[in-house]
Amino acid sequence: MANETPDAEPSPSVGLKPDAIGFLDALVIGLNATYPAYSVAAAIGPLVALVGIHAPGVLLASFVPMLLIASAFYHLNKADQDCGTTFSWATRVLGPWAGWLGGWAIAMTGVLVIGSLADVAVTFGLLAFGLDSWADDDALRRLLTVLLIVVMTAVCVIGTEVSAKVQSVLILAQVVCLLAFAVVALYRVYADTGTLDSVEPSIGWLDPFGAGGASLTAALLLGVFLYWGWESAVNLTEEVEDSATAPGKAAVWPTVILLVTYVAVGFAVVACAGTAYLAENAAEEEFIFALLADEAMGGWHWVVLLAVSTSTLASTQTTIIPASRTALSMARRHALPAHFARINPPFRTPDVSTWWVAAIAIAWYLVVSEISSNALFDSLTALSLLIAFYYALTGVACAVYYRRHLTRSVHHFVLIGLGPLVGAGLLTWLLVESVIDMSDPANSYSGDSWLGLGPPLVIGVGIAVAGVILMIVWRLRAPAFWSEHPGVVDPALVDGEASGRTKS
């Protein structure tokens, strides 16, 4: 960065490849970015420990703010097709400071989670093929994890079309495996052939308020994490056919598909194992699914293990996309050093930003996993702070963006104004509750105290502070971004519903 010319125009010889993929490809990428098999595997134990049989109901309730924010992404993308998404929109509407911090939050969520996803993909892949001793070897597992990140990063650089093909295969394997598990688990419940304390499903399980209190808040926070990631499709807006509408639709539909998948698998898992067993083994995290796989599937338990492995394998790749495209967009606007805007001429993908994201993610993974596996889980918990922040920021930006259109129809008022604001409000409330909860070291995975606080809160606040410091430094060194975007709403963006402008 020392040799960077602050005000130099990034001058890539080519832009991102337009019309590289279609709607279905974008939909698959958005769906895989939420890593559904891993998400439900990792969360179902802790979720049941918090709210018991009402876990499916919490999964239903958590869907609401996600759908509202997905609506904001859809309508904002109609007006401004920029791969930086929240960064670009918040910058134009709320000012450069809000936009920069929104972009920083998106980039850092990728850094925090990529290593953990790759680690789980390696671990479950080894378990699926009976290589348990390899999975128990920390040094070997970390080596394979790093290699996996490098391979998946290379796939991202080689081209969006290749990425989409890989994602299509992985999501198909994942969905088939999950459905097989759900069907067999429910069959065992009704046939009474299981060995655990199974419970017949009830429609009352869809009531999310059955548990109430602090446990409900904590469960909703967990639910938000489960749905996170669908906006990866919008980060590909400059590379998708019909960029004004298709990426937004590809972001909305995954939330609906996830709702059906999560509630169905949630019913199957709770019914098969019973609440007592799941609560007692909640600390096992994603490995509770491995235990249940053996119970429900017997000799075919590797099918479920493979589902979790393919889920995290796919997400290792898709999580790189938002971070790298956001960095590209920030560099184009002079909010980051110009070399982050470099486009690889043969592949027409952002190679520099993609490899930087991977390199930082690998470094974070190796350092934190060396501390302990619990520290790695604590870093994942810190994600909820960053996710809630930039999702809420997007919701507010949408309402302000279209403020002159909200009274034109009920559709505009509800889906473009009220809905995104309600979603932002809910996420802000969850953000505050999350900070309060994370301040207690006892609520962390490690149970350790960092500076008198829980490690997840220290990590989350530390990342936020680091972002503010870097932003101020870059503001002093390269003021062009702040001069070009003084913080006033761009009238051109709110005079019509869609400008149709795609960044080059």
Secondary structure as UniProt FT lines:
FT   TURN            2..3
FT   TURN            6..7
FT   TURN            18..19
FT   HELIX           23..32
FT   TURN            33..34
FT   HELIX           36..51
FT   HELIX           52..54
FT   HELIX           55..79
FT   STRAND          80..81
FT   TURN            83..85
FT   HELIX           86..94
FT   HELIX           96..128
FT   TURN            129..130
FT   HELIX           132..136
FT   HELIX           138..158
FT   HELIX           160..191
FT   HELIX           203..206
FT   TURN            208..209
FT   HELIX           213..227
FT   TURN            228..231
FT   HELIX           232..235
FT   HELIX           237..239
FT   TURN            243..245
FT   HELIX           246..273
FT   HELIX           275..280
FT   HELIX           282..284
FT   TURN            285..286
FT   HELIX           287..297
FT   HELIX           298..300
FT   HELIX           302..318
FT   HELIX           320..332
FT   TURN            333..334
FT   HELIX           338..341
FT   TURN            345..347
FT   HELIX           351..371
FT   HELIX           373..381
FT   HELIX           383..401
FT   TURN            402..407
FT   HELIX           410..411
FT   HELIX           412..418
FT   HELIX           419..438
FT   HELIX           441..443
FT   TURN            451..452
FT   HELIX           455..477
FT   HELIX           480..484
FT   HELIX           491..494
FT   STRAND          501..502
//
